[in-house]
Amino acid sequence: MGDKFIELCRRMRVGGMELYAPFNKTGDFYPDAEPAYRRGNFTLSRAQMRNIYEIANIASCNLSYVIPTKCERQMATTTYTDSVVRLTDGSFFLRDHWCVISPRGREKLAAMFAWGNSFGENLRRELRQIVSNYQPDGFYLDNGAFVWCDYGRMTQWMAFDDDGRIYTNAGIAYAMLLDELRTFAPSVHRNPGEFIQYFSGFRAQSHLTNSVDTQPFYVRTHRLIMGYKPIFVDHPDRITKERLFDALELGGLPWLANFKRDREALVREWAPAAIALARAGWQPITNAVIDNPSVRIERFGSGSNALFTVRNLADEPTTVTVRIRGRFPKLSDFHGRVQLNTRVDDEANVTIASFVIPADELVVLRAMPSKREVRRWRKLKFLMDAEPTSIVIVASAKPAMRHIARCIKGFVELQAELLSKDAHVEIVHSASRARFANRVIIFEAQVASISIPNPRTLMVGVADEWSTRELLCEYLDSVEMPLSNAPPEWRLAVPMPVE
């Protein structure tokens, strides 16, 4: 993982990076000794692990990924005997074939209860170490769906099963751990329950939940419970156009592409709409009706900020008429590909829009056209062609400036890879040390800025990191970049007469 990963996440709008809390074996959530990470002959030091987390922080949200329900068997039965889950006959809950570290699932593990015992105390301590050393954006406590019934344990949460046996639900440990996390790290996001696993926060638009295609009613129920908070649906390796539309209908911010870059054009097409929908917030009452049973509509936001998803489930183009409560004379297609015939019935306070929606497609309607200023950037050939580039920052540069430098370095590296070229890019601490004529000069500023004084120089003024990164992202999006697997273009729909 290097700076190229930063640009890959930006370009693909991949919002989250799940990072297992570094351990040498299960039950050791934070490395107490070097190396911090070991898989076979491959090792990473603590310093290298911190660098990986920093890259993930720059590129996206990073989620520390911890499994509190399992522990390597020898460690469990020697160090954490009081914490191993007990079966109905009082024996340890042990498994010979569980997959946590080994890709073949050959680990011998024990099921664990992670609160009020030695295992829980160790985990509480190491959660603090992870937060302190790696600054994760969120904690994802996995395996919450595997709820052990821990028999024979005397706790204040004891309950009875149908046979009268005393047991303790391991989901309680999850709730207690998350409450503990909230007390010392309130800004770190947490997945809140046994089953629903989501990440709420707009730092990089990353959200987690169960797969929509296998549990559609379950996910829609939680969509109601979660209200405004957007959700992430499914895994990037499985994203297809159909699943993308599933996510957008639910107000999800989908992980839009896998790391093979075989969905890049799809990502660039839909990421802006996905982010706009999530920011507007899904609304349970649509305030709209549609005249075709093969077409569904959902509402996001309200008033002049309202957006509507209109999805055609039929395998042929469909003419639809949408009636929306309220006056929206400037109702338009987010992508500008569908032409609407719109009129407002002032007496009924209803907007009526008719249009043709292609087969198996989704249209995002917005109440008002975007007011965002479209800048016309001057194109720099050396960035477009990934020519040798020196990125200059001062030696005393603040973290925000160093992060912006790495973002640009990653852009050049990935651009070179896609153009089948060797990447020649460096970060130096003074202009006198720069080896290449093409320069990116990064300096501290009161307001984020980008200027191009000549064809071989890009000037980037860094204020706060997020405003600068947003401006830089807009500029880099304007640079011509090779794409793969471009989806077929729509034809603009023929205007429909309005009765």
C-alpha positions, 0 to 999 in steps of 0.5 A: 500500500502506497500513495497510489492507493490514496489516488485510487480511493479518490478516483474510485470514490471508495470511501472506506478502508477496513483495517484489522487492528494489528495482531500477531494472533487472535486475542492480541488486538494491539501489538505488545512487541515487534513485529506488530504484524505477522503473516507467515514470513511477512512482517510489519513493524509498528512504524510501518503499521502507523504508516498504513493507517496514515495512508488510509486516513488520507485516502478515505475513512479507516475502520479498525476491524476487531473481532471480540468473539473469537480467540486463538485456542491456546491463548484462550484456554491458558490466558483467558480461561475465565472468558471462554464461552461455555456450552450447555454442558459446561464445556468450552465452545471450541472450533477446529475450522474457523477462518479469521487469519488463515485463508484456509480456515484451519485455525483452532479457535475458541468463542469468547465473551468480552466483558467483565473478565480477563479477555474483556479487560485486555480488549478495553485496554487495547482499544484505547491503544489502537485509538491513540496510535492509529487515529481510526475514524471508526470501530467495526466490531465484527461477528455481532451476528454470531450471538453466543449464548454463554451458559453458566456464567454468573453476571448481572445480565443473566437470563433464562432460556426455554429449558430454564438454563441460565445464559448470557447473550454475548451481544451485551459485551458489544453494547458495553464495549461500544459505550466504553469506546464512546466515553474516551473517543466520542468522535470515533464512529461505532457500529451500533448493534448485533446485526446492523453494521454501519458507519455514519459520518461524511468524512469520506462517505463510507457506510456499512450494512448488511447486503441488500439483495439477501435481506431486502426487507430487513435492510429496508426496516433498518432504513426506517430505523436509521432515518437520515443516516446513509448506509453502505450496501455490499462489498466492492468486489460484488458491485454491479449496476443493479446492486448500485441502483439497489443502494441508491434507492435506499440512500446508500453510499455504495462502495462503488468499485473494486481495486481492479478498476473495472468499474471506473467509468461507472464510479465517475458517473454515479458517485456525485449522485450517490453523495448528493442523495446521502447528504440530502437524507432519505425520507420515509414519506415520498410526497410523490406518486407515480402512474406505473407499477413497474417504476418505484420512487423514493424521496431525499431531502425536502423543499428546494433541496429535494431529490427523487430516485425513479427506478424502472424495473421493466426490461423496456423503456417506460413512459411515466408521469410523476406527481410531487407535492409542492412547486418544483418548476425547475425539476430536472434530471441530475445527469441531464440525460432525460428531458422532462415535460413539467408543469405546476398545478398551483391550485393543487400545489402539485408538480407534474412531470412526464418523461421516458425512462430507459429499461432497467435504469435509475433517474435522479430528479432534483428540485433545483439545478445545481448552483455549484460554480463550474471552474474551467481549469487550465490543463497541465500536460505534465500531470495528464501525461504523468511526466517526471514531477517534483512536489516541493514542500517546506521541511517544517510542513504541517501534516495537512501539507504533507497529506496534500503532497502525498495525494498529488504524488499518488495521482501521478503514480496511478496515472503513470500506471494506467498509461503503462509508464514508469512513475518518476515523482518525488516529494522534496523539502526545497526547490533546490533539491528538485530533480525535475522541471515540472513542479507542484509547489505546496504552501500554507495559505489562509484560503485553499487555492490552486493556481497555474503560473506557467505550463510546468508549475501547479501552486496549491495553497493549503488552508485546512486539510478538508477544504484543500482536498475538496478543491484539489479533488475538483481540479484532479477530476478535470485532468483527462484520465484513462477509463476502463469499461465505459458503460453504454451511453443513453440516448436522450428521451423524446419529450413527452406531451403533458395533458 
